[in-house]
Amino acid sequence: MSSPEKLAGSVLVSGFDGTTAPDWLRRKVADGLGGAILFGRNVVDDEQVAALSAQLRAERPDVLIGIDEEGGDVTRLDVATGSFVPGPLALGAADDVELTASVAAALGERLAACGVTINFAPCADLTLAAEDPSIGVRAFGSDPVKASPHVAAYITGLQKYGVAASAKHFPGHGAATDDSHHALPVLPRTEAELREIELVPFQAAIAAGVRAVMTGHLVVPAWGDLPATLNPKALTDVLRGELGFTGAVVTDALDMGAIAGELGKTEGVGRAAVRALIAGADALCLGGVSFEEDELNRIAAVIAAAVEAGELPLERLAEASERVAALGAPPVSTPITAVDHRLGLEAARKALRIQGSPKLAGPPLVIDIETEPIIAAGPMPWGLGPHLTELVPGTRALKVTGDGIATAIDAVHGARDLVIVTREAHRHPEVREFLAWLRESGVDYIRVETGAPGPGTDGPRIDTFSGSYVSLRAAAEYLA
């Protein structure tokens, strides 16, 4: 058995800066670092990602290379263009399980060509709270019975090419109303409610052979005061014992506010890492911000010290190390090919929900109201204006932010065909107020909602359930 110091490094999975592997990261990988996480800041195109993966694999063949590539609003490979496939909520709206599997397989094939060994997807969460700032379009729906087959199909399709899927965020984030990037959410569920609702998609994921499950940084009061990531009741008793999961448990990033902002104030990320391992976690993600070599060394030293002190059994750490190494198995060797939007467009078209008769009489004025994306998504191209400008000559396009509504009001005067594009308008008071002003003023408009639809209706409308490139393109094609 390896030393505690060596094993401690082997369970850490870190983010970094740059589009090539920095020297310190290559040294750490060669010395046994568990793996690396790729974010948008690490991506130029598929060829560059493949070269980056090859750099890391040259240091050690079984290094874990992870990415959050959910499709739809959460994309890393297409951070510069918008995703080539719609997101989970759109796939759930299309409600074609075979199509979901095909989309996931296309994603898995592309990730395999890029050298990625694990995709931190799909979300097995449910979209349950209208005010939820974290999940929304990232889930396949709100009904556990309807969403579960899509979770399973996604896993089957993704893992076809040897890329491990990781169902997240156990035990389910959708009913929480805080974003764990900032604060520690509390899930208002009894154990019976969890079994009837949140845990159902995770059971489907496990039955489908998912190779990893990612923890959620959220408290279930029935399980005590600790967030699931640090809670033996959640990870050992329920996930492994009750649900029978035998694969790798991956933590959501330990530097997120729910952990670093709460526990980290008094104990630090290193202590959180120890407590996660004791609870039953295997791979410890440290990726939301870029980590450097000295920070990883400090965290590994805290883990090793916990072993020496008898707090963390060496056998538990060795078990976690073996599971992390298994997630570093190289995917199926596939060539890089040009990104093909045809399958994604098929799924996006099938997902469109049409209300009323949203048709244009002539070239429109398109007002894209760009509100802040969820942190998991980050900034990426969004908006219908560029698509309709291309498809309908004479289209005028205006993009405003939530605090620039006055500009939109001025532009509306005299507009004949008006298209208003929103992203979860119900969560943004200034957008709701603008829509109310339009209705009260008797202005005719077509609304295109690209997020999780909120309550109420407002005339002719298209719901895309995704802000992906293909979803916006599908809406534009319909209007054109």
Salt bridges, closest charged atoms under 4 A:
ASP17 OD1 - ARG41 NE 3.36
ASP31 OD1 - LYS6 NZ 3.13
ASP46 OD2 - ARG110 NE 2.82
GLU59 OE2 - ARG26 NE 3.18
ASP62 OD1 - ARG60 NE 2.67
ASP68 OD1 - LYS168 NZ 3.04
GLU70 OE2 - ARG138 NH2 2.79
GLU70 OE2 - LYS168 NZ 2.76
ASP78 OD1 - ARG110 NH2 2.78
ASP95 OD1 - HIS150 NE2 3.01
ASP96 OD2 - LYS350 NZ 2.78
ASP125 OD2 - HIS169 ND1 2.90
ASP179 OD1 - HIS181 ND1 2.71
GLU191 OE2 - LYS233 NZ 3.80
GLU198 OE1 - ARG189 NE 2.99
GLU242 OE2 - ARG195 NE 2.70
ASP252 OD2 - HIS169 NE2 3.95
GLU267 OE1 - ARG271 NE 3.62
GLU267 OE2 - ARG275 NH1 2.82
ASP282 OD2 - ARG240 NH2 2.91
ASP282 OD1 - ARG316 NH2 2.65
ASP282 OD1 - ARG323 NH1 3.28
GLU293 OE1 - ARG27 NH2 2.67
ASP294 OD2 - ARG298 NH1 3.75
GLU311 OE2 - ARG271 NH2 2.75
GLU319 OE1 - ARG316 NE 2.98
GLU319 OE2 - ARG323 NH2 3.27
ASP340 OD2 - ARG342 NH2 2.63
GLU370 OE1 - LYS399 NZ 3.88
GLU390 OE1 - ARG473 NH1 3.00
GLU424 OE1 - ARG427 NE 2.75
GLU449 OE1 - ARG447 NH2 2.74
ASP458 OD2 - ARG447 NH1 3.04
ASP458 OD1 - ARG461 NH1 3.75
ASP463 OD1 - ARG461 NE 2.72
GLU477 OE1 - ARG349 NE 2.98
